[in-house]
């Protein structure tokens, strides 16, 4: 028997203003995308913006449904949008922003488990890390150097 410790690393920025210009503008795209979320049930709006290697920004936002499980998260809408429009273009970065109409979201909102799994598929496919930035509506921004930093011991095609 042996015990293995797995470490991960995050960078915490005090505010959006601490980000490099390119990252700040990607986050601003996520904020814009968030404003078009369709979230009448949870009132929780999420926007995601991906920067591709060709400089294109692809966005997504959460799309809810009266049959709740039929809705979809912003991150998966964005990555599937990117993969369907630009199947061979690498994704360099992802920015995520969330807000609620019932309270101010002050803490960074991390992608859910299903989105981490989905994003990891594309990160492994392209064999290059995707930087992930996430925040609420205001306040801190968290950055990870890759999706796998958010998903240690991931399931992947090697198990199939
Ligand atoms: N949501 C996202 O869009 N991304 C996440 O990573 C977590 C949750 C959405 C799904 C649902 O529309 C709302 O937030 C509340 O869960």
Backbone and ligand atoms as CSV (ligand in chain L), in Angstrom:
chain,resi,resn,atom,element,x,y,z
A,1,UNK,N,N,0.843,-1.192,0.000
A,1,UNK,CA,C,0.000,0.000,0.000
A,1,UNK,C,C,0.881,1.246,0.000
A,2,UNK,N,N,0.489,2.207,-0.761
A,2,UNK,CA,C,1.207,3.467,-0.693
A,2,UNK,C,C,0.216,4.616,-0.850
A,3,UNK,N,N,0.591,5.706,-0.247
A,3,UNK,CA,C,-0.277,6.875,-0.332
A,3,UNK,C,C,0.385,7.876,-1.270
A,4,UNK,N,N,-0.374,8.360,-2.233
A,4,UNK,CA,C,0.176,9.331,-3.181
A,4,UNK,C,C,-0.567,10.645,-3.007
A,5,UNK,N,N,0.172,11.705,-2.862
A,5,UNK,CA,C,-0.475,13.016,-2.773
A,5,UNK,C,C,-0.451,13.668,-4.136
A,6,UNK,N,N,-1.589,14.173,-4.546
A,6,UNK,CA,C,-1.651,14.853,-5.840
A,6,UNK,C,C,-1.829,16.339,-5.585
A,7,UNK,N,N,-0.924,17.118,-6.157
A,7,UNK,CA,C,-1.018,18.563,-5.952
A,7,UNK,C,C,-1.549,19.242,-7.201
A,8,UNK,N,N,-2.253,20.326,-7.004
A,8,UNK,CA,C,-2.667,21.128,-8.136
A,8,UNK,C,C,-2.314,22.573,-7.823
A,9,UNK,N,N,-2.287,23.402,-8.844
A,9,UNK,CA,C,-1.904,24.793,-8.598
A,9,UNK,C,C,-2.918,25.731,-9.212
A,10,UNK,N,N,-3.265,26.762,-8.480
A,10,UNK,CA,C,-4.124,27.811,-9.043
A,10,UNK,C,C,-3.440,29.150,-8.802
A,11,UNK,N,N,-3.742,30.097,-9.673
A,11,UNK,CA,C,-3.281,31.469,-9.453
A,11,UNK,C,C,-4.518,32.295,-9.147
A,12,UNK,N,N,-4.449,33.063,-8.083
A,12,UNK,CA,C,-5.612,33.886,-7.707
A,12,UNK,C,C,-5.273,35.353,-7.946
A,13,UNK,N,N,-6.064,35.999,-8.768
A,13,UNK,CA,C,-5.910,37.438,-9.032
A,13,UNK,C,C,-6.962,38.168,-8.210
A,14,UNK,N,N,-6.582,39.307,-7.640
A,14,UNK,CA,C,-7.531,40.044,-6.804
A,14,UNK,C,C,-8.690,40.632,-7.597
A,15,UNK,N,N,-8.420,40.959,-8.846
A,15,UNK,CA,C,-9.497,41.489,-9.687
A,15,UNK,C,C,-9.128,41.323,-11.148
A,16,UNK,N,N,-10.109,41.579,-11.982
A,16,UNK,CA,C,-9.945,41.494,-13.433
A,16,UNK,C,C,-8.808,42.392,-13.920
A,17,UNK,N,N,-8.617,43.499,-13.225
A,17,UNK,CA,C,-7.591,44.455,-13.648
A,17,UNK,C,C,-6.175,43.901,-13.536
A,18,UNK,N,N,-6.012,42.825,-12.763
A,18,UNK,CA,C,-4.673,42.236,-12.627
A,18,UNK,C,C,-4.313,41.332,-13.806
A,19,UNK,N,N,-5.294,41.026,-14.655
A,19,UNK,CA,C,-5.006,40.121,-15.777
A,19,UNK,C,C,-4.286,40.855,-16.900
A,20,UNK,N,N,-3.504,40.093,-17.671
A,20,UNK,CA,C,-2.909,40.657,-18.890
A,20,UNK,C,C,-4.039,41.073,-19.825
A,21,UNK,N,N,-3.731,42.046,-20.687
A,21,UNK,CA,C,-4.753,42.627,-21.567
A,21,UNK,C,C,-5.556,41.560,-22.345
A,22,UNK,N,N,-4.831,40.591,-22.932
A,22,UNK,CA,C,-5.491,39.566,-23.755
A,22,UNK,C,C,-6.472,38.714,-22.914
A,23,UNK,N,N,-6.053,38.433,-21.674
A,23,UNK,CA,C,-6.897,37.600,-20.812
A,23,UNK,C,C,-8.105,38.384,-20.296
A,24,UNK,N,N,-7.867,39.642,-20.036
A,24,UNK,CA,C,-8.956,40.508,-19.578
A,24,UNK,C,C,-9.997,40.661,-20.691
A,25,UNK,N,N,-9.523,40.809,-21.916
A,25,UNK,CA,C,-10.508,40.992,-22.984
A,25,UNK,C,C,-11.254,39.687,-23.263
A,26,UNK,N,N,-10.592,38.527,-23.074
A,26,UNK,CA,C,-11.320,37.256,-23.216
A,26,UNK,C,C,-12.383,37.138,-22.117
A,27,UNK,N,N,-12.020,37.557,-20.906
A,27,UNK,CA,C,-13.007,37.513,-19.814
A,27,UNK,C,C,-14.166,38.459,-20.124
A,28,UNK,N,N,-13.873,39.595,-20.731
A,28,UNK,CA,C,-14.958,40.512,-21.098
A,28,UNK,C,C,-15.896,39.886,-22.140
A,29,UNK,N,N,-15.340,39.039,-22.989
A,29,UNK,CA,C,-16.188,38.304,-23.953
A,29,UNK,C,C,-17.088,37.309,-23.211
A,30,UNK,N,N,-16.529,36.698,-22.169
A,30,UNK,CA,C,-17.334,35.757,-21.366
A,30,UNK,C,C,-18.465,36.511,-20.653
A,31,UNK,N,N,-18.150,37.710,-20.182
A,31,UNK,CA,C,-19.174,38.531,-19.503
A,31,UNK,C,C,-20.284,38.881,-20.494
A,32,UNK,N,N,-19.887,39.254,-21.710
A,32,UNK,CA,C,-20.900,39.593,-22.741
A,32,UNK,C,C,-21.752,38.364,-23.058
A,33,UNK,N,N,-21.091,37.227,-23.194
A,33,UNK,CA,C,-21.806,35.981,-23.507
A,33,UNK,C,C,-22.792,35.642,-22.389
A,34,UNK,N,N,-22.370,35.866,-21.174
A,34,UNK,CA,C,-23.199,35.584,-20.000
A,34,UNK,C,C,-24.509,36.374,-20.053
A,35,UNK,N,N,-24.433,37.572,-20.598
A,35,UNK,CA,C,-25.618,38.422,-20.636
A,35,UNK,C,C,-26.692,37.891,-21.583
A,36,UNK,N,N,-26.312,36.949,-22.441
A,36,UNK,CA,C,-27.298,36.329,-23.341
A,36,UNK,C,C,-27.665,34.906,-22.905
A,37,UNK,N,N,-27.274,34.535,-21.690
A,37,UNK,CA,C,-27.626,33.190,-21.204
A,37,UNK,C,C,-29.149,33.073,-21.143
A,38,UNK,N,N,-29.624,31.837,-21.318
A,38,UNK,CA,C,-31.061,31.594,-21.161
A,38,UNK,C,C,-31.212,30.790,-19.868
A,39,UNK,N,N,-31.445,31.515,-18.775
A,39,UNK,CA,C,-31.451,30.861,-17.453
A,39,UNK,C,C,-32.670,31.301,-16.633
A,40,UNK,N,N,-33.879,31.084,-17.194
A,40,UNK,CA,C,-35.077,31.552,-16.494
A,40,UNK,C,C,-35.379,30.767,-15.221
A,41,UNK,N,N,-34.826,29.569,-15.081
A,41,UNK,CA,C,-35.165,28.718,-13.929
A,41,UNK,C,C,-34.209,28.925,-12.772
A,42,UNK,N,N,-32.915,28.871,-13.050
A,42,UNK,CA,C,-31.945,29.042,-11.954
A,42,UNK,C,C,-31.641,30.508,-11.706
A,43,UNK,N,N,-31.893,31.356,-12.686
A,43,UNK,CA,C,-31.526,32.787,-12.635
A,43,UNK,C,C,-30.012,32.949,-12.468
A,44,UNK,N,N,-29.287,31.895,-12.815
A,44,UNK,CA,C,-27.834,31.890,-12.678
A,44,UNK,C,C,-27.255,31.849,-14.083
A,45,UNK,N,N,-26.651,32.947,-14.475
A,45,UNK,CA,C,-26.165,33.063,-15.854
A,45,UNK,C,C,-24.664,32.844,-15.917
A,46,UNK,N,N,-24.263,32.035,-16.868
A,46,UNK,CA,C,-22.835,31.733,-17.037
A,46,UNK,C,C,-22.452,32.015,-18.489
A,47,UNK,N,N,-21.294,32.632,-18.662
A,47,UNK,CA,C,-20.774,32.869,-20.014
A,47,UNK,C,C,-19.390,32.276,-20.114
A,48,UNK,N,N,-19.073,31.749,-21.278
A,48,UNK,CA,C,-17.737,31.180,-21.503
A,48,UNK,C,C,-17.216,31.697,-22.836
A,49,UNK,N,N,-15.930,31.987,-22.874
A,49,UNK,CA,C,-15.303,32.439,-24.125
A,49,UNK,C,C,-13.999,31.684,-24.306
A,50,UNK,N,N,-13.835,31.110,-25.496
A,50,UNK,CA,C,-12.630,30.337,-25.819
A,50,UNK,C,C,-11.809,31.112,-26.842
A,51,UNK,N,N,-10.516,31.153,-26.620
A,51,UNK,CA,C,-9.620,31.740,-27.628
A,51,UNK,C,C,-8.951,30.604,-28.379
A,52,UNK,N,N,-9.133,30.589,-29.698
A,52,UNK,CA,C,-8.525,29.551,-30.539
A,52,UNK,C,C,-7.169,30.011,-31.060
A,53,UNK,N,N,-6.401,29.058,-31.539
A,53,UNK,CA,C,-5.039,29.375,-32.023
A,53,UNK,C,C,-5.031,30.340,-33.212
A,54,UNK,N,N,-6.143,30.398,-33.950
A,54,UNK,CA,C,-6.201,31.340,-35.086
A,54,UNK,C,C,-6.725,32.716,-34.662
A,55,UNK,N,N,-6.875,32.923,-33.351
A,55,UNK,CA,C,-7.297,34.230,-32.850
A,55,UNK,C,C,-8.804,34.389,-32.724
A,56,UNK,N,N,-9.544,33.391,-33.205
A,56,UNK,CA,C,-11.011,33.457,-33.129
A,56,UNK,C,C,-11.476,33.249,-31.687
A,57,UNK,N,N,-12.486,34.017,-31.296
A,57,UNK,CA,C,-13.106,33.811,-29.985
A,57,UNK,C,C,-14.449,33.129,-30.210
A,58,UNK,N,N,-14.664,32.021,-29.529
A,58,UNK,CA,C,-15.928,31.284,-29.638
A,58,UNK,C,C,-16.598,31.331,-28.266
A,59,UNK,N,N,-17.870,31.653,-28.270
A,59,UNK,CA,C,-18.539,31.813,-26.966
A,59,UNK,C,C,-19.636,30.758,-26.745
A,60,UNK,N,N,-20.073,30.708,-25.512
A,60,UNK,CA,C,-21.212,29.864,-25.151
A,60,UNK,C,C,-21.820,30.417,-23.883
A,61,UNK,N,N,-23.074,30.081,-23.647
A,61,UNK,CA,C,-23.710,30.460,-22.386
A,61,UNK,C,C,-24.695,29.368,-21.991
A,62,UNK,N,N,-25.111,29.361,-20.744
A,62,UNK,CA,C,-25.984,28.260,-20.329
A,62,UNK,C,C,-27.374,28.410,-20.931
A,63,UNK,N,N,-27.926,27.284,-21.317
A,63,UNK,CA,C,-29.228,27.211,-21.970
A,63,UNK,C,C,-30.088,26.253,-21.157
A,64,UNK,N,N,-31.081,26.804,-20.486
A,64,UNK,CA,C,-31.908,25.958,-19.608
A,64,UNK,C,C,-33.160,25.484,-20.338
A,65,UNK,N,N,-33.848,24.570,-19.668
A,65,UNK,CA,C,-35.029,23.959,-20.271
A,65,UNK,C,C,-36.031,23.652,-19.164
A,66,UNK,N,N,-37.315,23.734,-19.483
A,66,UNK,CA,C,-38.359,23.423,-18.500
A,66,UNK,C,C,-38.183,21.990,-17.987
A,67,UNK,N,N,-37.679,21.111,-18.858
A,67,UNK,CA,C,-37.286,19.765,-18.416
A,67,UNK,C,C,-35.827,19.934,-17.970
A,68,UNK,N,N,-35.628,20.211,-16.709
A,68,UNK,CA,C,-34.322,20.699,-16.225
A,68,UNK,C,C,-33.081,19.986,-16.772
A,69,UNK,N,N,-33.054,18.631,-16.753
A,69,UNK,CA,C,-31.808,17.983,-17.208
A,69,UNK,C,C,-31.512,18.208,-18.686
A,70,UNK,N,N,-32.469,18.743,-19.425
A,70,UNK,CA,C,-32.225,18.999,-20.850
A,70,UNK,C,C,-31.455,20.295,-21.092
A,71,UNK,N,N,-31.184,21.037,-20.047
A,71,UNK,CA,C,-30.406,22.266,-20.194
A,71,UNK,C,C,-28.924,21.949,-20.353
A,72,UNK,N,N,-28.149,22.967,-20.643
A,72,UNK,CA,C,-26.712,22.751,-20.835
A,72,UNK,C,C,-25.888,23.915,-20.286
A,73,UNK,N,N,-24.713,23.581,-19.763
A,73,UNK,CA,C,-23.797,24.577,-19.197
A,73,UNK,C,C,-23.102,25.390,-20.298
A,74,UNK,N,N,-22.694,26.577,-19.911
A,74,UNK,CA,C,-22.012,27.497,-20.829
A,74,UNK,C,C,-20.731,26.896,-21.408
A,75,UNK,N,N,-19.956,26.236,-20.565
A,75,UNK,CA,C,-18.646,25.732,-21.006
A,75,UNK,C,C,-18.799,24.671,-22.091
A,76,UNK,N,N,-19.803,23.796,-21.924
A,76,UNK,CA,C,-19.985,22.752,-22.941
A,76,UNK,C,C,-20.586,23.329,-24.215
A,77,UNK,N,N,-21.492,24.303,-24.075
A,77,UNK,CA,C,-22.015,24.961,-25.283
A,77,UNK,C,C,-20.836,25.567,-26.053
A,78,UNK,N,N,-19.922,26.200,-25.328
A,78,UNK,CA,C,-18.778,26.881,-25.973
A,78,UNK,C,C,-17.821,25.883,-26.626
A,79,UNK,N,N,-17.437,24.839,-25.905
A,79,UNK,CA,C,-16.427,23.925,-26.466
A,79,UNK,C,C,-17.006,23.128,-27.639
A,80,UNK,N,N,-18.290,22.784,-27.562
A,80,UNK,CA,C,-18.905,22.046,-28.678
A,80,UNK,C,C,-19.109,22.974,-29.873
A,81,UNK,N,N,-19.400,24.213,-29.577
A,81,UNK,CA,C,-19.511,25.226,-30.637
A,81,UNK,C,C,-18.158,25.329,-31.358
A,82,UNK,N,N,-17.074,25.421,-30.571
A,82,UNK,CA,C,-15.731,25.534,-31.154
A,82,UNK,C,C,-15.375,24.278,-31.954
A,83,UNK,N,N,-15.635,23.119,-31.376
A,83,UNK,CA,C,-15.248,21.877,-32.045
A,83,UNK,C,C,-16.080,21.622,-33.301
A,84,UNK,N,N,-17.325,22.120,-33.301
A,84,UNK,CA,C,-18.146,21.901,-34.493
A,84,UNK,C,C,-17.802,22.888,-35.603
A,85,UNK,N,N,-17.412,24.112,-35.228
A,85,UNK,CA,C,-17.074,25.105,-36.264
A,85,UNK,C,C,-15.614,25.050,-36.700
A,86,UNK,N,N,-14.735,24.756,-35.744
A,86,UNK,CA,C,-13.282,24.775,-36.019
A,86,UNK,C,C,-12.657,23.495,-35.466
A,87,UNK,N,N,-13.000,22.342,-36.063
A,87,UNK,CA,C,-12.588,21.066,-35.466
A,87,UNK,C,C,-11.086,20.875,-35.322
A,88,UNK,N,N,-10.311,21.558,-36.144
A,88,UNK,CA,C,-8.854,21.331,-36.086
A,88,UNK,C,C,-8.076,22.481,-35.478
A,89,UNK,N,N,-8.769,23.408,-34.898
A,89,UNK,CA,C,-8.065,24.550,-34.294
A,89,UNK,C,C,-7.921,24.316,-32.787
A,90,UNK,N,N,-6.688,24.508,-32.312
A,90,UNK,CA,C,-6.453,24.301,-30.879
A,90,UNK,C,C,-7.090,25.412,-30.055
A,91,UNK,N,N,-7.522,25.034,-28.871
A,91,UNK,CA,C,-8.072,26.014,-27.932
A,91,UNK,C,C,-6.926,26.431,-27.003
A,92,UNK,N,N,-6.674,27.720,-26.929
A,92,UNK,CA,C,-5.555,28.214,-26.113
A,92,UNK,C,C,-6.022,28.522,-24.691
A,93,UNK,N,N,-7.151,29.213,-24.590
A,93,UNK,CA,C,-7.635,29.650,-23.269
A,93,UNK,C,C,-9.146,29.625,-23.205
A,94,UNK,N,N,-9.619,29.573,-21.989
A,94,UNK,CA,C,-11.062,29.616,-21.720
A,94,UNK,C,C,-11.289,30.581,-20.558
A,95,UNK,N,N,-12.256,31.479,-20.728
A,95,UNK,CA,C,-12.643,32.380,-19.629
A,95,UNK,C,C,-14.111,32.135,-19.299
A,96,UNK,N,N,-14.414,32.158,-18.006
A,96,UNK,CA,C,-15.784,31.867,-17.541
A,96,UNK,C,C,-16.201,32.942,-16.535
A,97,UNK,N,N,-17.425,33.427,-16.686
A,97,UNK,CA,C,-17.950,34.403,-15.722
A,97,UNK,C,C,-19.392,34.035,-15.393
A,98,UNK,N,N,-19.778,34.197,-14.129
A,98,UNK,CA,C,-21.137,33.834,-13.712
A,98,UNK,C,C,-21.769,34.949,-12.896
A,99,UNK,N,N,-23.081,35.089,-13.033
A,99,UNK,CA,C,-23.818,36.062,-12.213
A,99,UNK,C,C,-25.196,35.491,-11.901
A,100,UNK,N,N,-25.834,36.110,-10.934
A,100,UNK,CA,C,-27.171,35.663,-10.547
A,100,UNK,C,C,-28.066,36.883,-10.439
A,101,UNK,N,N,-29.346,36.696,-10.746
A,101,UNK,CA,C,-30.232,37.858,-10.579
A,101,UNK,C,C,-30.710,37.972,-9.134
A,102,UNK,N,N,-30.328,36.997,-8.286
A,102,UNK,CA,C,-30.786,37.081,-6.892
A,102,UNK,C,C,-29.708,37.568,-5.920
A,103,UNK,N,N,-28.459,37.545,-6.325
A,103,UNK,CA,C,-27.381,38.028,-5.451
A,103,UNK,C,C,-26.148,38.333,-6.304
A,104,UNK,N,N,-25.231,39.079,-5.714
A,104,UNK,CA,C,-24.000,39.355,-6.467
A,104,UNK,C,C,-23.034,38.202,-6.244
A,105,UNK,N,N,-22.588,37.608,-7.347
A,105,UNK,CA,C,-21.662,36.468,-7.247
A,105,UNK,C,C,-20.246,37.033,-7.116
A,106,UNK,N,N,-19.720,36.918,-5.900
A,106,UNK,CA,C,-18.420,37.556,-5.625
A,106,UNK,C,C,-17.244,36.584,-5.680
A,107,UNK,N,N,-17.560,35.293,-5.608
A,107,UNK,CA,C,-16.486,34.292,-5.631
A,107,UNK,C,C,-16.375,33.676,-7.026
A,108,UNK,N,N,-15.168,33.317,-7.428
A,108,UNK,CA,C,-15.004,32.667,-8.738
A,108,UNK,C,C,-15.826,31.380,-8.824
A,109,UNK,N,N,-16.513,31.204,-9.950
A,109,UNK,CA,C,-17.365,30.020,-10.139
A,109,UNK,C,C,-16.630,29.027,-11.038
A,110,UNK,N,N,-16.270,27.904,-10.447
A,110,UNK,CA,C,-15.492,26.885,-11.169
A,110,UNK,C,C,-16.408,26.050,-12.057
A,111,UNK,N,N,-15.890,25.551,-13.170
A,111,UNK,CA,C,-16.715,24.692,-14.026
A,111,UNK,C,C,-17.142,23.411,-13.302
A,112,UNK,N,N,-18.343,22.950,-13.593
A,112,UNK,CA,C,-18.859,21.735,-12.938
A,112,UNK,C,C,-18.075,20.506,-13.413
A,113,UNK,N,N,-18.292,19.401,-12.750
A,113,UNK,CA,C,-17.558,18.170,-13.066
A,113,UNK,C,C,-17.759,17.694,-14.499
A,114,UNK,N,N,-19.006,17.758,-14.971
A,114,UNK,CA,C,-19.276,17.282,-16.342
A,114,UNK,C,C,-18.560,18.165,-17.357
A,115,UNK,N,N,-18.510,19.455,-17.094
A,115,UNK,CA,C,-17.796,20.359,-18.013
A,115,UNK,C,C,-16.301,20.095,-17.958
A,116,UNK,N,N,-15.764,19.822,-16.788
A,116,UNK,CA,C,-14.328,19.500,-16.686
A,116,UNK,C,C,-14.015,18.267,-17.522
A,117,UNK,N,N,-14.870,17.254,-17.410
A,117,UNK,CA,C,-14.655,16.021,-18.180
A,117,UNK,C,C,-14.708,16.316,-19.676
A,118,UNK,N,N,-15.702,17.082,-20.088
A,118,UNK,CA,C,-15.857,17.397,-21.513
A,118,UNK,C,C,-14.663,18.205,-22.018
A,119,UNK,N,N,-14.281,19.215,-21.256
A,119,UNK,CA,C,-13.144,20.053,-21.666
A,119,UNK,C,C,-11.865,19.222,-21.747
A,120,UNK,N,N,-11.719,18.269,-20.815
A,120,UNK,CA,C,-10.487,17.467,-20.779
A,120,UNK,C,C,-10.344,16.628,-22.043
A,121,UNK,N,N,-11.465,16.195,-22.603
A,121,UNK,CA,C,-11.432,15.418,-23.860
A,121,UNK,C,C,-10.700,16.210,-24.950
A,122,UNK,N,N,-11.050,17.488,-25.061
A,122,UNK,CA,C,-10.468,18.317,-26.129
A,122,UNK,C,C,-9.032,18.728,-25.798
A,123,UNK,N,N,-8.762,18.910,-24.526
A,123,UNK,CA,C,-7.382,19.236,-24.129
A,123,UNK,C,C,-6.465,18.056,-24.478
A,124,UNK,N,N,-6.924,16.840,-24.175
A,124,UNK,CA,C,-6.097,15.666,-24.474
A,124,UNK,C,C,-5.998,15.448,-25.983
A,125,UNK,N,N,-7.094,15.692,-26.685
A,125,UNK,CA,C,-7.100,15.529,-28.157
A,125,UNK,C,C,-6.063,16.446,-28.790
A,126,UNK,N,N,-5.978,17.678,-28.328
A,126,UNK,CA,C,-5.057,18.625,-28.975
A,126,UNK,C,C,-3.636,18.563,-28.414
A,127,UNK,N,N,-3.464,17.772,-27.353
A,127,UNK,CA,C,-2.143,17.564,-26.738
A,127,UNK,C,C,-1.479,18.862,-26.305
A,128,UNK,N,N,-2.292,19.850,-26.008
A,128,UNK,CA,C,-1.769,21.113,-25.463
A,128,UNK,C,C,-2.730,21.624,-24.419
A,129,UNK,N,N,-2.164,22.153,-23.349
A,129,UNK,CA,C,-3.008,22.617,-22.242
A,129,UNK,C,C,-3.878,23.799,-22.638
A,130,UNK,N,N,-5.031,23.842,-22.011
A,130,UNK,CA,C,-5.931,24.995,-22.161
A,130,UNK,C,C,-5.892,25.745,-20.827
A,131,UNK,N,N,-5.517,27.011,-20.871
A,131,UNK,CA,C,-5.561,27.819,-19.641
A,131,UNK,C,C,-7.018,28.134,-19.317
A,132,UNK,N,N,-7.357,28.053,-18.050
A,132,UNK,CA,C,-8.742,28.321,-17.649
A,132,UNK,C,C,-8.772,29.475,-16.646
A,133,UNK,N,N,-9.590,30.477,-16.932
A,133,UNK,CA,C,-9.788,31.619,-16.030
A,133,UNK,C,C,-11.249,31.613,-15.608
A,134,UNK,N,N,-11.537,31.727,-14.325
A,134,UNK,CA,C,-12.950,31.807,-13.936
A,134,UNK,C,C,-13.170,32.803,-12.809
A,135,UNK,N,N,-14.352,33.415,-12.877
A,135,UNK,CA,C,-14.712,34.421,-11.873
A,135,UNK,C,C,-16.223,34.440,-11.688
A,136,UNK,N,N,-16.677,35.229,-10.723
A,136,UNK,CA,C,-18.106,35.447,-10.552
A,136,UNK,C,C,-18.484,36.657,-11.380
A,137,UNK,N,N,-19.156,37.579,-10.706
A,137,UNK,CA,C,-19.566,38.793,-11.406
A,137,UNK,C,C,-18.541,39.893,-11.148
A,138,UNK,N,N,-17.908,39.811,-9.997
A,138,UNK,CA,C,-16.871,40.776,-9.620
A,138,UNK,C,C,-15.875,40.054,-8.718
A,139,UNK,N,N,-14.820,40.772,-8.352
A,139,UNK,CA,C,-13.861,40.186,-7.400
A,139,UNK,C,C,-12.806,39.323,-8.048
A,140,UNK,N,N,-12.383,38.314,-7.289
A,140,UNK,CA,C,-11.228,37.503,-7.692
A,140,UNK,C,C,-11.434,36.731,-8.987
A,141,UNK,N,N,-10.305,36.481,-9.634
A,141,UNK,CA,C,-10.279,35.613,-10.813
A,141,UNK,C,C,-9.294,34.493,-10.496
A,142,UNK,N,N,-9.692,33.267,-10.779
A,142,UNK,CA,C,-8.774,32.135,-10.587
A,142,UNK,C,C,-8.326,31.637,-11.954
A,143,UNK,N,N,-7.049,31.294,-12.012
A,143,UNK,CA,C,-6.501,30.734,-13.255
A,143,UNK,C,C,-5.872,29.371,-12.973
A,144,UNK,N,N,-6.122,28.419,-13.859
A,144,UNK,CA,C,-5.348,27.171,-13.819
A,144,UNK,C,C,-4.632,27.054,-15.165
A,145,UNK,N,N,-3.498,26.406,-15.139
A,145,UNK,CA,C,-2.691,26.297,-16.358
A,145,UNK,C,C,-3.284,25.293,-17.338
A,146,UNK,N,N,-4.146,24.410,-16.835
A,146,UNK,CA,C,-4.760,23.419,-17.719
A,146,UNK,C,C,-6.077,22.936,-17.131
A,147,UNK,N,N,-6.868,22.268,-17.981
A,147,UNK,CA,C,-8.128,21.676,-17.507
A,147,UNK,C,C,-7.813,20.552,-16.525
A,148,UNK,N,N,-6.738,19.787,-16.829
A,148,UNK,CA,C,-6.414,18.643,-15.961
A,148,UNK,C,C,-6.009,19.075,-14.549
A,149,UNK,N,N,-5.610,20.335,-14.392
A,149,UNK,CA,C,-5.358,20.832,-13.026
A,149,UNK,C,C,-6.657,20.849,-12.212
A,150,UNK,N,N,-7.780,20.901,-12.930
A,150,UNK,CA,C,-9.086,20.900,-12.251
A,150,UNK,C,C,-9.664,19.495,-12.169
A,151,UNK,N,N,-8.986,18.543,-12.787
A,151,UNK,CA,C,-9.548,17.181,-12.878
A,151,UNK,C,C,-8.465,16.125,-12.746
A,152,UNK,N,N,-7.878,16.013,-11.570
A,152,UNK,CA,C,-6.859,14.970,-11.419
A,152,UNK,C,C,-7.483,13.576,-11.534
A,153,UNK,N,N,-6.687,12.618,-11.942
A,153,UNK,CA,C,-7.134,11.221,-12.108
A,153,UNK,C,C,-8.329,11.163,-13.062
A,154,UNK,N,N,-8.181,11.798,-14.193
A,154,UNK,CA,C,-9.288,11.862,-15.156
A,154,UNK,C,C,-9.504,10.540,-15.883
A,155,UNK,N,N,-10.725,10.336,-16.291
A,155,UNK,CA,C,-11.054,9.221,-17.189
A,155,UNK,C,C,-10.735,9.673,-18.610
A,156,UNK,N,N,-10.069,8.817,-19.381
A,156,UNK,CA,C,-9.801,9.180,-20.772
A,156,UNK,C,C,-9.833,7.934,-21.669
A,157,UNK,N,N,-9.562,8.147,-22.940
A,157,UNK,CA,C,-9.725,7.053,-23.924
A,157,UNK,C,C,-8.784,5.887,-23.671
A,158,UNK,N,N,-7.731,6.098,-22.877
A,158,UNK,CA,C,-6.788,5.003,-22.654
A,158,UNK,C,C,-7.430,3.846,-21.868
A,159,UNK,N,N,-8.554,4.133,-21.196
A,159,UNK,CA,C,-9.226,3.069,-20.441
A,159,UNK,C,C,-10.133,2.206,-21.313
A,160,UNK,N,N,-10.437,2.695,-22.514
A,160,UNK,CA,C,-11.421,1.989,-23.345
A,160,UNK,C,C,-10.820,0.767,-24.033
L,1,LIG,N1,N,-23.844,26.151,-15.071
L,1,LIG,C1,C,-22.955,26.412,-16.071
L,1,LIG,O1,O,-23.313,26.978,-17.110
L,1,LIG,N2,N,-21.678,26.020,-15.899
L,1,LIG,C2,C,-21.208,25.369,-14.795
L,1,LIG,O2,O,-20.063,24.933,-14.796
L,1,LIG,C3,C,-22.064,25.208,-13.635
L,1,LIG,C4,C,-23.496,25.494,-13.839
L,1,LIG,C5,C,-25.244,26.520,-15.274
L,1,LIG,C6,C,-26.167,25.349,-15.453
L,1,LIG,C7,C,-27.483,25.922,-14.997
L,1,LIG,O3,O,-28.107,26.551,-16.101
L,1,LIG,C8,C,-27.099,26.993,-13.983
L,1,LIG,O4,O,-25.717,27.239,-14.159
L,1,LIG,C9,C,-27.346,26.581,-12.541
L,1,LIG,O5,O,-26.737,25.374,-12.248
